[in-house]
Amino acid sequence: MTVLRPDGSDPPEPAVEEPTPSRLSSLNTPVRRRRALIALVAVWAVVITWVAFTRGGDSGAEPRAAATPAPSASPGPLTVAEVYQTLLPSVVLIQTTGHDAKQAAESATGTGVIANADGTVLTAFHVVDGAETIKLTYTDGTTTTARVATRNPAQDIATLTPARLPETLVPAVLGGGVEVGDAVVAIGNPLGLTGSTSSGVVSGLDRKLTRDKQDDIAGLIQFDAAVNPGSSGGPLVNDQGQVVGIVVALANPTDAGTFIGIGFAVPIGAALGGGDNGPGRAPPL
């Protein structure tokens, strides 16, 4: 039914009220959305940080492996060149002259090794037996005279006291026992060729050297590193750079006196235990 106004006109259309935005829709503005997003990111950042710290301190988590220092490998055997470089500063050239008319015009050559921090030189007794003068030459070129301090003809071992020491004194390291097959190096002055070296192995132990008009020397090390006259008194060295013996002789079935593959050395223990046992005669080297 249509209701007319008294003047016959249609009644006005009722005004349609615009809906009031709800609180939820009022938040949905660009500015508010941006603020809400920032707040959400901040909350997530706090949550992630908290999780990271709590997991890092969790006693049940697998611990990180700590770096620990490992012991270095034990030193291996030295090469012949390394043994030579190690021992050469401890090796001396020995030159002697005789005390009688027959020997006065001649000189003999041998080898020694510095065996103590006081400069004591260990050598073969027959190198200095009967010598009127003893001259030592160190590897740095320093020369000096020396005198016999102790002698042990039974073992063919002597020690010398130098009148003068080199500016840098390098005593050798004296080693222990050896076994058959062990690598060894001989250093000396064979036939006057100073600072020579040769290498080989221990060929036998507890060998006996027969000497004319003298007691035999027992308990010797047999080796096959080449030695010749002038090598006497030099060090026999193991592959750790330790002196294990003092060269005293070579075996040769002829009168040539040259090396045929069999040398002998007094073990270092026996060499250091010598005393003054009277006069002796040189072995064949």
C-alpha positions as CSV (number, residue, x, y, z in Angstrom):
1,M,0.0,0.0,0.0
2,T,1.3,3.4,-1.0
3,V,0.9,6.2,1.5
4,L,0.6,9.7,-0.1
5,R,1.4,12.9,1.7
6,P,-1.4,15.4,2.3
7,D,-0.2,17.4,-0.7
8,G,-0.5,14.3,-2.8
9,S,3.3,13.9,-3.3
10,D,5.1,10.7,-2.6
11,P,6.8,10.5,0.7
12,P,10.6,10.9,0.6
13,E,12.7,7.8,0.4
14,P,14.1,6.8,3.8
15,A,17.8,7.6,4.1
16,V,19.9,4.6,4.0
17,E,22.4,4.7,6.9
18,E,26.0,3.9,5.9
19,P,27.3,1.0,8.0
20,T,29.8,2.0,10.6
21,P,33.1,0.2,10.1
22,S,33.8,-2.5,12.6
23,R,36.9,-2.5,14.8
24,L,38.4,-5.3,12.9
25,S,37.9,-3.5,9.6
26,S,39.3,-0.3,11.1
27,L,42.6,-2.2,11.6
28,N,42.7,-3.1,8.0
29,T,44.4,0.1,6.8
30,P,47.8,0.3,5.0
31,V,49.5,2.0,8.0
32,R,48.1,-0.5,10.5
33,R,48.9,-3.5,8.3
34,R,52.5,-2.3,8.2
35,R,52.7,-1.9,11.9
36,A,51.2,-5.3,12.5
37,L,53.6,-6.9,10.1
38,I,56.6,-5.3,11.8
39,A,55.4,-6.4,15.2
40,L,54.9,-10.0,13.9
41,V,58.5,-10.0,12.5
42,A,59.8,-8.8,15.8
43,V,58.0,-11.5,17.7
44,W,59.3,-14.2,15.4
45,A,62.9,-12.8,15.7
46,V,62.6,-13.1,19.5
47,V,61.3,-16.6,19.3
48,I,64.0,-17.8,16.9
49,T,66.7,-16.2,19.0
50,W,65.3,-17.9,22.1
51,V,65.2,-21.3,20.4
52,A,68.8,-20.9,19.2
53,F,70.1,-20.1,22.6
54,T,68.2,-22.8,24.4
55,R,69.3,-25.4,21.9
56,G,72.9,-24.3,22.1
57,G,72.9,-24.7,25.9
58,D,71.0,-27.9,25.9
59,S,73.0,-30.5,27.8
60,G,71.4,-33.2,25.7
61,A,72.7,-31.8,22.4
62,E,75.6,-33.4,20.8
63,P,78.8,-31.6,21.9
64,R,81.0,-30.0,19.3
65,A,84.3,-31.8,18.9
66,A,87.1,-29.7,20.5
67,A,90.4,-29.4,18.7
68,T,93.1,-31.0,20.9
69,P,96.8,-31.1,20.2
70,A,98.0,-34.4,18.9
71,P,101.5,-35.7,19.8
72,S,104.0,-35.4,17.0
73,A,105.2,-38.6,15.4
74,S,108.4,-40.1,16.9
75,P,111.4,-39.2,14.9
76,G,112.2,-41.8,12.3
77,P,115.7,-43.0,11.2
78,L,118.0,-40.4,9.8
79,T,119.4,-40.7,6.3
80,V,123.1,-41.2,5.8
81,A,123.4,-37.5,4.8
82,E,121.6,-36.4,8.0
83,V,123.8,-38.7,10.1
84,Y,126.9,-37.2,8.4
85,Q,125.8,-33.6,8.9
86,T,124.9,-34.3,12.5
87,L,128.2,-36.0,13.4
88,L,130.7,-34.2,11.3
89,P,131.2,-31.2,13.7
90,S,132.2,-33.8,16.4
91,V,134.8,-35.6,14.3
92,V,138.5,-34.6,14.4
93,L,141.5,-35.3,12.3
94,I,144.4,-36.7,14.3
95,Q,148.0,-36.4,13.0
96,T,150.9,-37.8,14.9
97,T,154.7,-37.9,14.5
98,G,157.0,-40.6,16.0
99,H,159.4,-40.3,18.8
100,D,162.4,-42.0,17.2
101,A,164.6,-41.3,14.3
102,K,162.8,-43.8,12.1
103,Q,159.4,-42.2,12.6
104,A,160.5,-38.6,12.9
105,A,160.1,-37.9,9.2
106,E,156.8,-39.7,9.0
107,S,153.4,-38.9,10.2
108,A,150.4,-41.1,10.8
109,T,146.7,-40.1,10.4
110,G,143.7,-41.2,12.4
111,T,140.3,-40.1,13.5
112,G,138.8,-39.1,16.8
113,V,135.4,-38.0,18.1
114,I,134.5,-35.4,20.7
115,A,132.9,-37.4,23.5
116,N,132.5,-34.8,26.2
117,A,131.5,-31.2,26.8
118,D,135.0,-30.6,28.2
119,G,136.4,-31.4,24.7
120,T,137.7,-34.9,25.5
121,V,138.4,-36.8,22.3
122,L,137.9,-40.6,22.1
123,T,140.0,-42.5,19.6
124,A,141.8,-45.8,19.1
125,F,144.9,-46.3,21.2
126,H,147.1,-47.5,18.4
127,V,146.5,-44.1,16.6
128,V,148.5,-42.3,19.3
129,D,150.6,-45.1,20.7
130,G,154.3,-44.0,20.8
131,A,153.5,-40.6,19.3
132,E,155.8,-37.7,20.1
133,T,153.4,-35.1,19.0
134,I,149.6,-35.2,18.5
135,K,147.9,-32.6,16.4
136,L,144.1,-32.3,16.2
137,T,142.2,-30.5,13.4
138,Y,138.5,-29.7,14.0
139,T,136.0,-29.4,11.2
140,D,136.0,-25.6,11.5
141,G,139.7,-25.5,10.7
142,T,140.9,-24.9,14.3
143,T,144.1,-26.8,15.1
144,T,145.6,-27.7,18.4
145,T,148.0,-30.0,20.1
146,A,146.8,-32.7,22.5
147,R,148.0,-35.2,25.0
148,V,146.9,-38.7,26.0
149,A,144.7,-38.5,29.0
150,T,143.8,-42.2,29.4
151,R,144.7,-45.4,27.6
152,N,143.3,-48.9,27.5
153,P,145.5,-51.0,25.2
154,A,143.5,-54.1,26.0
155,Q,140.5,-52.5,24.2
156,D,142.6,-50.4,21.9
157,I,141.0,-47.2,23.3
158,A,142.5,-43.9,24.4
159,T,141.2,-40.4,25.3
160,L,142.9,-37.2,24.4
161,T,142.9,-33.8,26.1
162,P,143.2,-30.9,23.6
163,A,145.3,-27.8,24.5
164,R,142.7,-25.6,22.8
165,L,139.0,-26.0,21.9
166,P,137.2,-24.7,18.8
167,E,135.0,-21.7,19.1
168,T,132.0,-23.9,18.8
169,L,132.3,-27.3,20.6
170,V,129.9,-30.0,19.5
171,P,130.1,-33.2,21.5
172,A,128.7,-36.3,19.9
173,V,125.7,-38.2,21.4
174,L,126.9,-41.6,22.6
175,G,124.4,-44.3,21.9
176,G,123.6,-47.8,23.1
177,G,123.6,-51.3,21.7
178,V,123.1,-52.5,18.2
179,E,121.6,-55.6,16.6
180,V,122.7,-57.6,13.5
181,G,121.2,-55.9,10.5
182,D,121.1,-52.4,12.0
183,A,122.1,-49.6,9.7
184,V,125.4,-47.9,10.6
185,V,127.6,-45.1,9.2
186,A,131.4,-44.7,9.6
187,I,132.9,-41.3,9.5
188,G,136.7,-40.7,9.4
189,N,139.8,-39.8,7.4
190,P,140.7,-42.9,5.4
191,L,144.0,-42.6,3.5
192,G,144.1,-38.9,4.5
193,L,140.7,-38.2,2.8
194,T,139.3,-36.0,5.5
195,G,135.6,-36.1,6.4
196,S,134.8,-39.2,4.5
197,T,131.7,-41.3,5.2
198,S,130.4,-44.7,4.3
199,S,127.3,-46.7,5.2
200,G,126.4,-50.3,5.8
201,V,124.9,-52.6,8.4
202,V,126.0,-54.5,11.5
203,S,127.2,-57.8,10.1
204,G,127.9,-59.6,13.4
205,L,128.3,-59.1,17.2
206,D,130.7,-60.4,19.8
207,R,133.5,-60.9,17.3
208,K,137.1,-61.5,18.4
209,L,140.2,-59.8,16.9
210,T,143.4,-61.8,17.1
211,R,146.5,-59.7,17.6
212,D,150.2,-60.8,17.4
213,K,152.0,-60.6,20.8
214,Q,148.9,-59.2,22.5
215,D,145.7,-60.5,23.9
216,D,142.7,-60.7,21.6
217,I,140.0,-58.1,21.7
218,A,136.6,-59.7,22.2
219,G,133.1,-58.4,22.0
220,L,133.6,-56.4,18.8
221,I,131.0,-55.1,16.4
222,Q,131.5,-56.4,12.9
223,F,130.2,-54.1,10.1
224,D,130.5,-53.7,6.4
225,A,130.7,-49.9,6.0
226,A,133.9,-49.2,4.2
227,V,136.9,-48.2,6.3
228,N,140.6,-48.0,5.6
229,P,143.9,-46.9,7.3
230,G,143.1,-43.5,8.7
231,S,139.6,-44.5,9.7
232,S,140.9,-45.8,13.1
233,G,139.4,-44.1,16.1
234,G,136.4,-42.8,14.1
235,P,132.8,-43.1,15.2
236,L,130.5,-45.9,14.1
237,V,127.1,-44.3,14.2
238,N,123.5,-45.7,14.2
239,D,120.6,-44.2,12.3
240,Q,119.6,-42.0,15.2
241,G,122.9,-40.1,15.0
242,Q,124.4,-41.8,18.1
243,V,127.9,-43.2,18.4
244,V,127.6,-46.9,19.0
245,G,131.3,-47.9,18.6
246,I,134.8,-46.8,17.9
247,V,136.4,-48.2,14.7
248,V,139.7,-50.1,15.5
249,A,140.4,-52.6,12.7
250,L,139.6,-54.2,9.4
251,A,140.1,-57.8,8.4
252,N,142.2,-58.5,5.4
253,P,143.8,-61.9,4.5
254,T,146.6,-60.1,2.5
255,D,149.2,-57.6,3.4
256,A,147.5,-54.9,1.3
257,G,145.7,-53.5,4.3
258,T,142.7,-52.4,2.3
259,F,139.0,-53.0,3.0
260,I,137.4,-56.2,1.9
261,G,134.1,-55.8,3.6
262,I,134.8,-56.6,7.2
263,G,135.4,-53.9,9.8
264,F,135.5,-54.0,13.6
265,A,134.5,-51.5,16.2
266,V,134.7,-51.5,20.0
267,P,131.2,-51.1,21.4
268,I,130.8,-47.6,23.0
269,G,130.1,-49.1,26.4
270,A,133.4,-51.0,26.4
271,A,135.2,-47.9,25.0
272,L,134.0,-45.7,27.9
273,G,135.0,-48.3,30.5
274,G,138.7,-48.4,29.7
275,G,141.6,-47.7,32.0
276,D,145.4,-47.6,31.9
277,N,146.5,-51.1,31.3
278,G,150.0,-50.6,30.1
279,P,151.6,-50.6,26.7
280,G,150.0,-52.2,23.7
281,R,150.4,-52.8,20.0
282,A,148.3,-51.4,17.2
283,P,145.8,-53.6,15.4
284,P,146.2,-53.7,11.6
285,L,144.1,-50.6,10.7
